[in-house]
């Protein structure tokens, strides 16, 4: 199997496993219960979890020790990018600022005068 194909497969697998553990309930809500246990700090952060999930997939890609360290970080980074790309986007509507009326009689009164 070609190295680039192995890397792409590893990226997808790291993203899938990390997403499963961090965001999904799982069968019988097992992952949801794990997130509520003592593992909460590890399983609640997608970024942190992707580092640890990527470790076993480094050996799938092969390479020297230095390459494995770089691939380890790259797998985590790619999983994070995939997570960002697949998140539901938050739509924020910004209303344009309303201009003050230009006519002197319609302008709101400012200041201490009580007219």
C-alpha positions as CSV (number, residue, x, y, z in Angstrom):
1,X,0.0,0.0,0.0
2,X,1.4,3.4,-0.9
3,X,2.6,5.6,1.9
4,X,0.3,8.6,1.0
5,X,-2.7,6.3,1.0
6,X,-1.7,4.9,4.4
7,X,-1.4,8.4,5.8
8,X,-4.9,9.4,4.5
9,X,-6.4,6.3,6.0
10,X,-4.7,7.0,9.3
11,X,-6.0,10.6,9.3
12,X,-9.5,9.4,8.7
13,X,-9.2,6.7,11.4
14,X,-7.8,9.1,13.9
15,X,-10.6,11.6,13.3
16,X,-13.2,8.9,13.4
17,X,-12.0,7.4,16.7
18,X,-11.4,10.8,18.3
19,X,-14.9,12.0,17.3
20,X,-16.5,8.8,18.5
21,X,-14.9,9.2,22.0
22,X,-15.2,12.9,22.4
23,X,-18.5,13.8,20.8
24,X,-20.8,10.7,20.4
25,X,-22.8,8.7,22.9
26,X,-21.9,5.3,21.4
27,X,-23.8,2.1,21.9
28,X,-25.6,1.9,25.2
29,X,-24.2,5.4,25.8
30,X,-20.9,3.9,26.8
31,X,-18.8,6.8,25.6
32,X,-21.1,9.4,27.2
33,X,-20.7,7.5,30.5
34,X,-16.9,7.4,30.1
35,X,-16.8,11.2,29.5
36,X,-18.6,11.6,32.9
37,X,-16.1,9.4,34.7
38,X,-12.5,10.1,35.9
39,X,-11.6,10.1,32.1
40,X,-13.6,13.3,31.6
41,X,-10.6,15.6,31.3
42,X,-9.0,13.4,28.6
43,X,-12.1,12.6,26.7
44,X,-13.8,16.0,26.7
45,X,-11.1,17.8,24.7
46,X,-11.0,16.9,21.0
47,X,-7.5,18.4,20.6
48,X,-6.0,16.6,23.5
49,X,-7.6,13.3,22.7
50,X,-6.5,13.4,19.1
51,X,-2.9,13.4,20.2
52,X,-3.4,10.1,22.2
53,X,-5.6,8.4,19.6
54,X,-3.0,9.1,16.9
55,X,-0.2,7.1,18.7
56,X,-1.2,3.6,17.5
57,X,-1.8,4.8,13.9
58,X,1.8,6.1,13.6
59,X,3.0,2.5,13.3
60,X,0.5,1.9,10.5
61,X,2.2,4.6,8.4
62,X,5.7,3.3,9.0
63,X,9.0,5.2,8.6
64,X,11.9,6.1,10.8
65,X,11.7,7.3,14.4
66,X,11.9,11.0,13.3
67,X,9.2,10.4,10.7
68,X,7.0,8.7,13.3
69,X,7.2,11.7,15.6
70,X,6.3,14.1,12.7
71,X,3.5,11.8,11.5
72,X,2.1,11.6,15.0
73,X,1.7,15.4,15.2
74,X,0.5,15.5,11.6
75,X,-2.2,12.9,12.3
76,X,-3.5,14.9,15.2
77,X,-3.4,18.1,13.3
78,X,-5.2,16.7,10.3
79,X,-7.9,15.2,12.6
80,X,-8.4,18.6,14.2
81,X,-8.7,20.2,10.8
82,X,-11.3,17.7,9.7
83,X,-13.2,18.3,13.0
84,X,-13.2,22.0,12.3
85,X,-14.3,21.5,8.7
86,X,-17.2,19.2,9.7
87,X,-18.5,21.1,12.7
88,X,-21.9,22.8,12.3
89,X,-21.2,26.4,11.5
90,X,-22.5,29.0,13.7
91,X,-24.3,31.7,11.8
92,X,-24.2,35.2,13.3
93,X,-26.2,37.9,11.7
94,X,-24.9,41.3,12.2
95,X,-27.4,44.0,11.7
96,X,-26.0,47.1,10.0
97,X,-25.8,50.1,12.3
98,X,-28.8,52.4,12.0
99,X,-27.8,55.9,10.9
100,X,-29.1,58.8,12.9
101,X,-31.8,60.7,11.1
102,X,-30.4,63.6,9.1
103,X,-33.3,66.0,9.8
104,X,-32.7,68.2,12.8
105,X,-36.3,67.7,14.2
106,X,-36.0,63.9,14.1
107,X,-32.7,63.7,15.8
108,X,-32.8,62.2,19.3
109,X,-32.1,64.6,22.1
110,X,-28.7,64.1,23.8
111,X,-27.5,65.9,26.9
112,X,-28.9,67.2,30.2
113,X,-31.6,69.4,28.8
114,X,-35.0,68.1,29.8
115,X,-37.0,69.2,26.7
